[in-house]
Amino acid sequence: MAEQKAASRPLSPHLQIYRWPITMGTSILHRVTGFGLALGALLLTWWLVAAALGPDAYATFQALAYGWFGRLVLFGFTLALVFHALNGVRHLFWDLGYGFQMHTANRSGIAVYAVTIVLTWIIWAGAYFAMGKL
């Protein structure tokens, strides 16, 4: 009897059917980027310690940081930092009671995604320009 009841219950939508709301995506990504920033803080600490230990330790850090993988990690850190900051400002507006309407929350979420990409690109273009590589 119990098996028959379990078989007749409706199934919840599968991930291939269910569409994530924009606000859910920004919420999850905000938590993920917060964790990523904590890990990035360890890398920044390594950079400062290597600089304090002298030229050999700094050369080791620099060799890893200036490689393709180091730049990929730094790009991810920049992306996470920009997204987390912009979404944090969005949350501040929510704390003040603004932007809770569904269309406003969706538009501000899309704006956070778009501005994150643009600002990250601007930061990296500015960095390469400052290094004389652009």
Backbone torsions as a table, in degrees:
resi	resn	phi	psi	omega
1	MET	NA	-45.6	-179.2
2	ALA	-65.7	-35.7	178.7
3	GLU	-67.4	-35.0	179.8
4	GLN	-68.7	-38.8	177.6
5	LYS	-66.0	-41.3	-179.3
6	ALA	-63.8	-36.2	-178.6
7	ALA	-72.1	-26.2	-177.4
8	SER	-90.7	-4.3	178.4
9	ARG	-70.8	147.6	177.3
10	PRO	-71.3	146.6	178.8
11	LEU	-90.1	145.6	177.2
12	SER	-73.8	155.9	-178.6
13	PRO	-62.5	140.3	178.3
14	HIS	-81.4	161.6	-179.1
15	LEU	-59.8	-26.0	179.0
16	GLN	-76.3	-18.3	-179.2
17	ILE	-101.3	-43.1	-174.6
18	TYR	-73.1	132.5	178.6
19	ARG	-101.8	123.5	-179.8
20	TRP	-67.5	133.5	171.9
21	PRO	-68.5	152.3	-179.1
22	ILE	-58.9	-40.5	-178.1
23	THR	-65.3	-31.8	177.4
24	MET	-69.4	-41.5	178.0
25	GLY	-62.9	-43.3	179.6
26	THR	-68.0	-34.4	178.8
27	SER	-66.0	-46.6	179.6
28	ILE	-65.4	-43.8	-179.4
29	LEU	-66.2	-31.5	176.7
30	HIS	-63.2	-41.3	178.4
31	ARG	-69.0	-41.8	180.0
32	VAL	-64.5	-43.8	-179.9
33	THR	-68.3	-32.1	174.9
34	GLY	-61.6	-42.5	177.1
35	PHE	-66.6	-41.6	178.2
36	GLY	-62.6	-36.4	177.7
37	LEU	-68.0	-32.9	176.0
38	ALA	-65.7	-42.1	175.6
39	LEU	-65.7	-39.1	177.7
40	GLY	-63.3	-31.6	176.8
41	ALA	-63.5	-32.7	175.2
42	LEU	-65.8	-38.1	177.0
43	LEU	-67.4	-38.6	176.1
44	LEU	-64.3	-36.8	176.7
45	THR	-64.5	-42.4	177.2
46	TRP	-59.7	-41.2	178.6
47	TRP	-60.7	-46.5	-179.2
48	LEU	-67.0	-40.3	178.8
49	VAL	-66.3	-41.5	178.5
50	ALA	-62.6	-38.9	177.6
51	ALA	-66.0	-35.6	-179.2
52	ALA	-75.0	-27.8	-176.6
53	LEU	-80.0	-16.5	176.2
54	GLY	122.8	-180.0	-173.0
55	PRO	-62.7	-36.5	-178.2
56	ASP	-68.2	-45.9	179.0
57	ALA	-65.1	-39.3	179.8
58	TYR	-68.4	-35.9	178.2
59	ALA	-63.8	-37.6	176.6
60	THR	-63.5	-47.0	178.2
61	PHE	-61.1	-45.0	-176.5
62	GLN	-64.1	-37.5	179.0
63	ALA	-62.4	-38.9	178.8
64	LEU	-77.1	-39.4	-176.1
65	ALA	-71.8	-30.5	-176.9
66	TYR	-89.7	-4.0	175.4
67	GLY	-76.0	175.3	-177.7
68	TRP	-63.3	-37.9	-178.7
69	PHE	-71.2	-39.3	177.4
70	GLY	-62.6	-39.9	177.9
71	ARG	-69.6	-34.4	176.0
72	LEU	-64.5	-42.6	177.8
73	VAL	-64.7	-43.2	179.4
74	LEU	-65.7	-36.9	175.9
75	PHE	-63.6	-44.1	177.1
76	GLY	-62.1	-39.1	177.5
77	PHE	-64.3	-42.1	178.1
78	THR	-63.4	-45.3	178.4
79	LEU	-60.1	-45.3	179.5
80	ALA	-64.5	-41.4	-178.8
81	LEU	-64.8	-44.6	-179.5
82	VAL	-66.6	-46.2	-180.0
83	PHE	-61.4	-47.4	-177.0
84	HIS	-62.3	-39.7	179.2
85	ALA	-67.1	-46.8	-179.2
86	LEU	-65.4	-42.6	179.0
87	ASN	-69.1	-29.7	175.0
88	GLY	-65.2	-39.4	175.7
89	VAL	-64.1	-39.8	176.4
90	ARG	-59.8	-41.6	177.8
91	HIS	-67.0	-33.2	176.1
92	LEU	-63.1	-40.5	175.8
93	PHE	-63.8	-38.2	176.5
94	TRP	-63.2	-39.4	177.9
95	ASP	-61.6	-29.4	177.8
96	LEU	-84.7	-3.6	176.3
97	GLY	94.1	12.0	-179.3
98	TYR	-105.4	145.6	170.6
99	GLY	85.7	20.9	-179.1
100	PHE	-86.5	-14.8	178.1
101	GLN	-63.0	144.5	-173.0
102	MET	-57.8	-45.3	-178.6
103	HIS	-66.6	-35.0	178.2
104	THR	-69.8	-42.3	178.8
105	ALA	-63.4	-40.1	178.2
106	ASN	-67.3	-43.7	179.5
107	ARG	-65.0	-41.3	179.6
108	SER	-67.9	-32.8	175.9
109	GLY	-65.4	-44.5	177.3
110	ILE	-63.7	-39.1	178.4
111	ALA	-63.5	-39.5	178.4
112	VAL	-62.0	-44.6	178.0
113	TYR	-60.6	-47.9	-176.1
114	ALA	-66.2	-46.9	-178.0
115	VAL	-67.7	-31.3	176.2
116	THR	-60.8	-46.1	-179.7
117	ILE	-64.6	-45.1	-178.1
118	VAL	-65.5	-47.6	-178.9
119	LEU	-64.8	-39.1	177.8
120	THR	-63.3	-42.4	177.3
121	TRP	-62.4	-43.1	179.4
122	ILE	-62.6	-43.1	179.4
123	ILE	-60.9	-46.5	-178.6
124	TRP	-70.9	-36.9	176.3
125	ALA	-64.8	-41.0	176.8
126	GLY	-63.6	-38.8	179.1
127	ALA	-66.0	-44.4	178.5
128	TYR	-67.3	-35.2	176.2
129	PHE	-64.4	-42.1	179.8
130	ALA	-65.4	-30.3	178.8
131	MET	-82.6	-6.7	-179.1
132	GLY	81.4	18.3	-177.4
133	LYS	-97.0	-5.6	179.2
134	LEU	-110.8	NA	NA
